[in-house]
Amino acid sequence: MKTILWLFLAGISAVTALFIYIFAAGPHLRVQPNIRSFDAAMPLPPPDSVPLERTRAPAPSAAEATALTNAVADTPENRRRGRVYYEYYCLACHGEAAGGAGPVGRSYVPAPADLRTAVPAIPTDGDLLRRMLTGVGHEPALPNIVPAAHRWYLVRYLRALPVAERTPP
Ligand code: HEC
């Protein structure tokens, strides 16, 4: 019986001694090489793949808009391009046929404007450009989402409504 007790105590002492040794001598996490991924500089994405620079093209003010003229020619090709951009940025709310019943737009109150009637009521292309970015019912983020290079094509497409030309492949 006594021997077992001594063996037990010896065992406990050995384990304790091992712990103390490891605690004092290491290995220590802080001296091991570690990778601080949060310190590394992120490589920049290729230009125009995320809308970083787009924030530099705010929507024109009402006064600026009247002086603007459409920067792209009124050609079928440009209207088709406008349709492609419409599908990117507007279709979710304004719908396939621009009537205002897009998959997201359906849940809006007020519903998105029927662009087939709202657009002809907007006199100048500059004002249309401004309203399609910052008009009533629009999210303030829209001018950051639609890059300046795509905007006039959208205007061309909207002016040609209700011709809903399909996206070329
Ligand atoms: C988040 C949903 C949403 C998106 C995305 C959206 N619109 Fe709208 N839009 C609306 C709503 C809602 C209205 C109507 C508000 C009202 O009539 O009170 C509206 C109104 C309009 C009007 C009429 C503005 C006026 O003053 O008469 C135009 C033009 C327009 N949108 C164009 C666009 C174009 C072009 C795009 C894509 C670049 C776009 N919208 C994207 C929701 C959206």
Residues whose N, C-alpha, C, O or C-beta is under 5 A from the ligand:
A	BS01	HEC	Y89 C90 C93 Y108 P110 A111 P112 A113 A118 R131 M132 G135 V136 G137 H138
